[in-house]
Amino acid sequence: MFSKVLKTYTGRANGFYRNLSQKLPEFTKNVFDVSRGNYNYINDGHIDYFRRVLGTNRVITNPEDAEKYNVDWFSQVRVCPQGGNTGVNGGSIPVFDEVIISTELMNEIISLDEDSGVLVCQAGCILETIDNKAATKDLIVPLDLGAKGSCQIGGNVSTNAGGLRLLRFGNLHGNILGLEVVKADGEILDCLGTLKKDNTGYHLKHLFIGSEGTLGFVTKVSIQCPSRPKYINVAFLGLQNFNKALKTLKLLRYRLGEILSAIEMIDYCSMDFIKNVVGQQSPIGDYPFYLLIETSGSNALHNEEKLNSFLEESLQKALVLNGTVANEPNKVQDIWSIRENIPNGFQKVASKMLYYDVSVPLAHYYTIVDDVADYAKDISERVFGFGHIGDGNLHLHIQLKNDLTKEVKSNFDSFILEKIVRYKGSISAEHGVGFTKAKLMDKIKPPSTLKVMKDLKKLMDPNGILNPYKIFI
Amino acid sequence: MFSKVLKTYTGRANGFYRNLSQKLPEFTKNVFDVSRGNYNYINDGHIDYFRRVLGTNRVITNPEDAEKYNVDWFSQVRVCPQGGNTGVNGGSIPVFDEVIISTELMNEIISLDEDSGVLVCQAGCILETIDNKAATKDLIVPLDLGAKGSCQIGGNVSTNAGGLRLLRFGNLHGNILGLEVVKADGEILDCLGTLKKDNTGYHLKHLFIGSEGTLGFVTKVSIQCPSRPKYINVAFLGLQNFNKALKTLKLLRYRLGEILSAIEMIDYCSMDFIKNVVGQQSPIGDYPFYLLIETSGSNALHNEEKLNSFLEESLQKALVLNGTVANEPNKVQDIWSIRENIPNGFQKVASKMLYYDVSVPLAHYYTIVDDVADYAKDISERVFGFGHIGDGNLHLHIQLKNDLTKEVKSNFDSFILEKIVRYKGSISAEHGVGFTKAKLMDKIKPPSTLKVMKDLKKLMDPNGILNPYKIFI
């Protein structure tokens, strides 16, 4: 029925740091203090079975061929149980010798209903592909990420991906109508509903949204696509300080309300970094803070009037010092590319970079960047703060003077954890727990909550065979 | 800590039909074929314990005082485990001699953060009360029901209530940020997060949204409140047939997009019924179908321009035959009162009324009303179809010539179930399963799905003490 690929792991995994003179990253199991579970080792009998069930060309055992599934985007950990392998907390890659089941051939769009806006597809469909399909019917997939060209919807669902337009369309728990899931015992769980309202019994699909493949393997997805906004405007604004950014947020919600589709914050360091590393300048000169605003709606004139009225008021109230607006697709894309180039640029100094994806209540949204900059002043080049401020989601990156070591990472983890707990934030806003944050779970969750999570894991996967070493250690 | 009320059940329950010459409805246990579980009977020792823990005035055992908790809004079944008791499938009332824990004194609004729009409150807060609180900060609670003046947010969450503006704000799975829940073993589960993005482990709160109090007792709720739309417009339109209504829906989404906040359908029979029974006339004369459209947004002029442009086009394309619009609050309320008076009017003929709350894909949304009218032609006065067509949610009511009997109900249940299964709809769109639909669960869910649901129930409530006889029988 499904076009599945199954690969066996090569037996090597990498660590969060790497020796740049080596071509391959270090083994995960060597870098992190983790013990292999009491699982069977893969033998020729298993391989033969997989080949019989899936076909010879669907099983990869050659180490070179398996390489791209074993190293994730950040080259941080090194194995792949599923999806587009665009995760950044090691949730999609194995730790020891786990078998990788890739969804990449499960890429069929099953249906798109124009009247209801419901799109049903296999888990391996690339996000951009299904959004392009939705666009043919004036619909939009209500999720948009930097990785949209390679991430897969099954992985998005399993990570509860957030992204750029959560502000407008809400989260996946609200937009996913149904899932087909393969349980640990191989049984297919058909929750692939296509109705917006269905209150018949427990809403099982939510178990699998954000549980990172540890409770079940998502194979099909049904998603509600709203009308595609016809007209997009963006504004790129320069501000004097973070306090003005907060006040601007309030004015934005008040004046732009229903047409607001994204509010991104970029700090001076982030902008300066891409100027120097990527060669992209701010279109309005240098300011301590920038906001990138996107509006989208069904009437071009109305959108512009609202945006202009907001801009006039924000300049008049001295909330905003300078700004530029765009509505032509090329210019809109130019402005968005500033934001997108930040994580791309960081790739160039990956071995010296530490990153955190946190949620912080707005009052402390930038305080924590200052805290970290102060804490890190002797060993860091720069500390960067940027992200989806409209949803309280901050991406916090630290560029070190030297290559990252285990000890330095551990110290920063502890420092940031302590601040996040104090500010009542979250240590993972949208990237999930994966492997790298699993050890923090017992520091951030009350025992009663952790117990229910572990009970659920035991119920759904009694032998612990689904994505082991992830979420819990 | 919490102001709880605990009452013992009087020992009487009613059925879905009743003898109008009697003051009290019939016992549930006598009407339905259901056996009492192997639970302890309440004795004086229990009552003393409750009094000691909660205080003497928090325990009600006098039958007269307990009456209002034992009969629900439709006088259909007869006991109350929690909430505002506005449910219509018997989910909120006991079947045998269950103890009722009412949330009505847990009515404290704990916090409202203006910047983030997060409202945190106890479960017994009345929906309208928290919405009024949100309004003081230009925010809106993203849920609106006919019962908003008496339903409680804890009950709304437990039923996954849908209501009038789901079209605009999405469902509770998307809008509830956190819950505090008391487990069956008395342990408090603190998932009362206030962050829009928090991907740290399993998203436990979703277990309790829509599980009707059978997995845990919701005691506190944290909800994301968006900006309150400043300007509301409504249009009341007359149409020639259902096919034109479908085409109008498409044009509505295309032209009104982001400002659409509700689309309700009313058929001729429903309108005619409230003319005769409630004395309220259609403001535009008689038509086979009516649509009530609500738009809401941040700029009055823009809203009106969009709505007028839609109306011109819909008249020009002969989709709509006639219509009236309103923007003054009183007139807006007058038009909404047409829709709200339909279920209110039905109360007057409750003993002869059968009702279904179903989801149906749009292509068959009204086909099922015709199917039922045809099936029921000899024994019914009228068949009514109305509801949240923008979300595919139909309220289907049948007024019989005679008082409802068990046999007639059973026949209709089977007929509608068969149609709903064929049209790939849902037998409960927003009202839940409760007691009255529990027997249908094994007819609509695959065994694998039912098994996971029952496994979850056993995990969270091993002794089956939370809202027994509900969802599963």
Interface residues (C-beta under 8 A of the other chain):
Chain A: D113 E114 D115 S116 D138 T159 N160 G162 L166 G170 N171 H173 G174 N175 K183 E187 I188 L189 D190 C191 G193 T194 L195 K196 K197 D198 N199 T200 G201 Y202 H203 L204 H206 L207 I209 G210 S211 L215 S227 P229 K230 L246 L249 K250 R253 Y254 R255 L256 G257 E258 I259 S296 G297 S298 N299 H302 E305 K306 S359 P361 L362 A363 H388 D391 G392 N393 K424 G425 S426 I427 S428 A429 E430 H431 G432 V433 K437 M441 I444 K445 P446 S448 T449 L450 V452 M453 D455 L456 L459 M460 I471
Chain B: D113 D115 S116 D138 T159 N160 G162 L166 G170 N171 H173 G174 N175 K183 E187 I188 L189 D190 C191 G193 T194 L195 K196 K197 D198 N199 T200 G201 Y202 H203 L204 H206 L207 I209 G210 S211 L215 S227 P229 K230 L246 L249 K250 R253 Y254 R255 L256 G257 E258 I259 S296 G297 S298 N299 H302 E305 K306 S359 P361 L362 A363 H388 D391 G392 N393 K424 G425 S426 I427 S428 A429 E430 H431 G432 V433 K437 M441 I444 K445 P446 S448 T449 L450 V452 M453 D455 L456 L459 M460 I471
